[in-house]
């Protein structure tokens, strides 16, 4: 039997008017009480009237802002497909999306996108935030206005988001480290190529990689960490420079972008002996896998990283359902040239 508003009010120790406000997403209730009532209603098996909510939102659509971190990156283009699929699935309920595609990965560009979306009267925002004080301040302003925040692909510290969706990043770095340890059972020097510190995901992958080598593969030494690599031009020249200076490097781990540039450098120097581990399946990565330059790439379901934030926000606003966890992890799959799709 569907629980009554009275029963939910008694269980949550609030008035029936408060329950009515929460279940119908009306103002005038503190966030702490709103969360408690929503959780109580969900535990008691309350199911909202989706048809009624859809009718209300069709008159005044629920706007969700989405920021895609890099419009030119094949990974984020796949994320964008997931976002658009979710919109197609839920648009009849009265959801609309305001999507911004970042032209460059900078604090200024992301801050601009957040400002634009804030002016669109959004109810929630989904983004891959940069680990930067300016971005934290911008997101805190949104939260102070009761705008919900969902992060995906990369997270941010000190922000009380609804949830994070993406790879278990430290674990994925540990997986890469384990693979490297098995590729180089007799040890040796390896290098990490990583991106800017403001992309937290890349640093967490490097952290996991280093930790497992220190604990379980002590014959391997992380001799070089090259940071701020976020394009193929930079990775090509810095890989050439590194390997000419230090030809005893036996393995390369790339936490983010620059895979094509590093692969080009290895081909030019005829370093097919080099062990090479990276992420995702951009066209250049597939080519290097098929050419036996890359040994393993680790995938992370970009489509789902675009789809799930919208699905979770739909459930939150239309069904009064909190996310099942603060951290919702996408699948981590090890890919070689034999199982590439």
C-alpha positions in Angstrom: 0.0 0.0 0.0 1.3 3.4 -0.9 2.2 5.4 2.3 0.2 8.4 3.1 1.6 11.9 3.6 0.5 11.6 7.2 2.5 8.4 7.7 5.6 9.9 6.1 5.2 13.0 8.2 5.0 11.0 11.4 8.0 8.8 10.5 10.1 11.9 9.5 8.9 13.8 12.6 7.7 16.8 10.5 4.3 18.3 9.5 2.2 17.1 6.6 2.7 20.5 5.0 6.5 20.0 5.0 6.1 16.6 3.4 3.8 18.0 0.8 6.4 20.7 0.0 9.2 18.1 -0.3 7.3 15.6 -2.4 6.2 18.4 -4.8 9.6 20.1 -4.8 8.3 23.4 -3.4 10.4 25.9 -1.5 10.4 26.7 2.2 12.1 23.6 3.6 15.8 23.4 4.7 18.1 21.0 2.9 18.6 18.8 5.9 14.8 18.4 6.4 14.3 17.9 2.7 16.8 15.1 2.5 15.3 13.4 5.6 11.8 13.5 4.3 12.9 12.3 0.8 14.9 9.4 2.4 12.0 8.5 4.7 9.5 8.5 1.8 11.8 6.4 -0.3 12.3 3.8 2.5 8.6 3.6 3.0 8.0 2.8 -0.6 6.5 6.1 -1.7 6.2 6.4 -5.5 5.5 9.9 -6.9 2.9 10.6 -9.5 5.2 10.9 -12.5 2.3 11.9 -14.8 1.4 14.8 -12.5 5.0 15.9 -12.2 5.5 15.6 -15.9 2.5 17.8 -16.6 3.8 20.4 -14.1 7.3 20.4 -15.6 6.0 20.6 -19.2 4.4 23.9 -18.2 7.7 25.0 -16.7 10.5 22.7 -17.8 13.2 21.5 -15.4 16.5 22.9 -16.7 19.7 20.9 -16.2 23.0 22.5 -17.1 25.7 20.2 -18.5 29.4 21.2 -19.2 31.4 19.0 -21.5 35.1 19.4 -20.6 36.6 19.2 -24.1 34.5 19.5 -27.3 37.4 18.2 -29.4 38.3 15.1 -27.4 36.8 11.8 -28.8 36.2 10.6 -25.2 34.0 13.6 -24.4 32.3 13.4 -27.7 31.1 10.0 -26.5 30.1 11.5 -23.2 28.0 14.0 -25.2 26.2 11.2 -26.9 25.2 9.7 -23.6 23.9 13.1 -22.5 21.8 13.5 -25.7 20.5 9.9 -25.3 19.3 10.7 -21.8 17.6 13.9 -23.0 15.7 11.9 -25.7 14.6 9.4 -23.0 13.4 12.0 -20.5 12.3 15.0 -22.5 8.6 14.1 -22.5 8.7 14.5 -18.7 9.5 18.2 -19.0 13.3 18.1 -18.8 15.4 20.5 -20.8 19.2 20.6 -21.0 21.5 23.6 -21.4 24.8 22.1 -22.7 28.1 24.0 -22.9 31.1 22.5 -24.7 34.3 23.9 -23.5 36.7 25.2 -26.2 39.7 24.7 -24.0 40.5 23.2 -20.6 41.0 26.3 -18.5 39.6 27.7 -15.3 38.5 30.8 -17.2 36.5 28.8 -19.8 34.9 26.6 -17.2 34.0 29.6 -15.1 32.4 31.3 -18.1 30.3 28.2 -18.8 29.1 28.0 -15.1 28.2 31.7 -15.2 26.2 31.2 -18.4 24.3 28.3 -17.0 23.5 30.0 -13.7 21.8 32.8 -15.7 19.6 30.1 -17.4 17.9 29.4 -14.1 19.0 25.8 -13.9 17.9 23.4 -11.2 21.0 21.3 -11.4 24.4 21.1 -13.1 26.5 18.1 -14.2 30.1 18.7 -15.1 33.7 17.5 -14.9 35.1 20.2 -12.6 38.6 21.5 -12.6 40.3 21.3 -9.2 40.6 25.1 -8.8 39.6 27.5 -6.0 37.7 29.7 -8.6 35.6 26.7 -9.7 34.9 25.7 -6.1 33.7 29.2 -5.3 31.4 29.2 -8.4 30.0 25.8 -7.5 29.4 26.9 -3.9 27.4 29.8 -5.2 25.2 27.4 -7.1 24.7 25.2 -4.1 23.8 28.2 -1.9 21.0 28.7 -4.4 19.9 25.1 -3.9 21.2 24.1 -7.4 22.2 20.5 -7.3 25.7 19.5 -8.5 26.7 16.2 -10.0 30.3 15.6 -11.1 31.4 13.0 -13.7 34.7 11.7 -15.0 36.8 13.9 -12.6 35.8 15.1 -9.2 36.6 18.1 -7.0 37.3 18.4 -3.3 35.4 20.3 -0.6 32.1 20.5 -2.6 29.0 18.7 -1.2 27.8 17.3 -4.5 24.8 15.0 -5.0 27.2 12.3 -6.3 30.3 11.6 -8.6 29.9 9.3 -11.6 33.0 7.8 -13.3 35.9 5.5 -13.0 37.3 4.5 -9.6 40.4 6.5 -10.5 42.9 5.4 -7.9 41.9 1.8 -8.5 42.3 2.3 -12.3 45.8 3.6 -11.6 46.5 0.5 -9.5 45.3 -1.7 -12.3 47.7 0.0 -14.7 50.5 -0.5 -12.2 49.7 -4.2 -11.9 49.7 -4.6 -15.6 53.1 -2.8 -15.9 54.5 -5.0 -13.1 53.5 -8.1 -15.1 54.9 -6.7 -18.4 58.2 -5.9 -16.7 58.7 -8.8 -14.2 62.5 -8.1 -13.9 62.0 -4.5 -13.1 63.4 -1.3 -14.5 62.6 2.4 -14.9 59.2 3.7 -16.0 57.8 7.1 -16.8 54.5 8.7 -16.1 53.0 11.2 -18.5 50.2 13.1 -16.9 48.2 16.2 -17.4 47.6 19.5 -15.5 47.2 19.3 -11.7 43.8 20.9 -12.0 42.4 17.7 -13.5 42.1 15.6 -10.3 41.3 12.4 -12.2 44.7 12.3 -13.8 46.5 12.8 -10.5 44.5 10.1 -8.8 45.4 7.6 -11.6 49.1 8.5 -11.1 48.7 8.1 -7.3 47.3 4.6 -7.7 50.0 3.6 -10.1 52.8 4.7 -7.9 51.3 3.2 -4.7 51.0 -0.3 -6.1 54.5 -0.3 -7.6 55.9 0.8 -4.2 54.0 -2.0 -2.4 54.0 -4.9 -4.8 56.4 -4.3 -7.6 59.4 -2.8 -5.9 61.8 -3.7 -8.7 60.1 -1.1 -10.8 61.1 2.5 -10.3 59.0 5.5 -11.3 62.0 7.5 -12.5 60.2 10.3 -14.3 56.9 12.1 -14.0 56.2 14.5 -16.8 53.2 16.7 -16.1 51.1 19.4 -17.9 50.9 17.2 -21.0 47.5 17.7 -22.6 48.1 17.4 -26.3 50.0 15.3 -28.8 52.5 18.0 -29.8 53.7 18.3 -26.2 53.8 14.6 -25.5 55.7 13.9 -28.8 58.5 16.4 -28.1 58.8 15.6 -24.4 58.9 11.8 -25.0 61.6 12.2 -27.7 63.6 14.4 -25.3 63.2 11.9 -22.4 64.1 8.8 -24.3 67.2 10.4 -26.0 68.3 11.5 -22.5 67.3 8.3 -20.7 67.3 5.4 -23.1 67.0 2.9 -20.2 63.3 3.7 -19.7 61.3 0.5 -20.2 57.7 1.5 -19.7 55.4 4.5 -20.2 52.1 5.1 -18.4 49.9 7.9 -19.7 47.1 9.1 -17.4 45.2 11.2 -19.9 45.9 12.9 -23.3 48.9 12.8 -25.5 48.8 9.2 -26.4 49.2 9.8 -30.2 52.2 12.0 -29.7 54.0 9.5 -27.4 53.2 6.7 -29.8 54.6 8.7 -32.7 57.8 9.3 -30.7 58.2 5.5 -30.0 57.8 4.7 -33.6 60.3 7.3 -34.7 62.9 6.0 -32.2 62.0 2.4 -33.1 61.3 1.6 -29.4 58.9 -1.3 -29.9 60.4 -2.8 -26.8 58.7 -0.1 -24.7 55.8 -1.2 -22.6 52.9 1.3 -23.0 49.7 1.6 -20.9 47.0 4.3 -21.3 43.3 5.0 -21.3 40.3 4.9 -23.6 39.8 4.1 -27.2 40.3 7.2 -29.4 41.0 6.4 -33.0 44.7 7.1 -32.5 44.8 4.7 -29.6 43.2 1.9 -31.6 45.8 2.4 -34.3 48.6 2.1 -31.8 47.0 -0.9 -30.2 46.7 -2.6 -33.6 50.3 -1.7 -34.4 51.5 -3.3 -31.1 52.8 0.0 -29.8 50.3 0.1 -26.9 50.1 -3.0 -24.8 46.9 -2.2 -22.8 44.4 0.6 -22.6 41.8 0.9 -19.8 38.3 2.0 -20.7 35.7 3.7 -18.5 32.3 3.8 -20.2 32.2 7.4 -21.5 28.6 7.0 -22.8 27.4 6.1 -19.3 29.3 9.0 -17.8 27.1 11.2 -19.9 23.8 9.3 -19.5 23.9 8.6 -15.8 24.1 12.2 -14.4 20.9 13.0 -16.2 19.2 9.8 -15.1 20.2 10.4 -11.5 18.9 13.9 -11.6 15.6 12.7 -13.2 15.2 10.2 -10.3 16.0 12.9 -7.8 13.6 15.5 -9.0 10.8 13.3 -10.3 10.9 10.3 -7.9 12.5 12.0 -4.8 15.2 9.4 -5.0 18.6 10.1 -3.6 21.6 8.5 -5.5 22.4 5.1 -4.0 25.9 6.2 -3.3 28.0 9.3 -3.3 30.4 7.5 -5.7 28.9 5.7 -8.6 31.6 3.9 -10.5 31.5 3.0 -14.2 33.0 -0.3 -15.5 36.8 -0.6 -15.7 37.8 -2.8 -18.7 41.3 -3.8 -19.8 41.5 -3.7 -23.6 44.2 -5.1 -25.9 44.3 -5.4 -29.7 42.7 -8.8 -29.4 39.5 -7.6 -27.7 39.2 -4.1 -29.2 35.7 -3.4 -30.6 
